[in-house]
């Protein structure tokens, strides 16, 4: 559709995407079957994981001049991922044979990832000269 030389298809497409996102959020808020709850838990974890990865890359950027600290960051993150996975497997083991298991594991991953996000955010707020912080202050 064109009005005054403007094409409205992109606007209509954005409106459809916004409506779809709102519908998905509503579906999660009102989920009443296990498959939908599992899907919503997966979406929440994916969003947290994406935020975590963004923060991790920011910290890597601040450590670009310190290969020793960068190596320690990688080791810490790998150990944290291993701990998160093992902890969530353990804490969800009581429902391991049930349809709720995927949701339970994903909710655990999401919760632990959200805590790790807070930890990484705190690293990024270090003041210059703070000897308790391994990340240099932003320039």
Buried (B, 14 or more C-beta within 10 A) or exposed (E): EEEEEEEEEEEEEEEEEEEEEEEBEEBBEEBEEBEBBBBBBBBBBBEBBEBBEEBBEBBEEBBEEBEEBBEEBEEEBEEBBEEBBEEBEEBBEEBEEEEBBBBBBBBBBBBBBBEBBEEBEEBBEBEEEEEEBBBBEEE
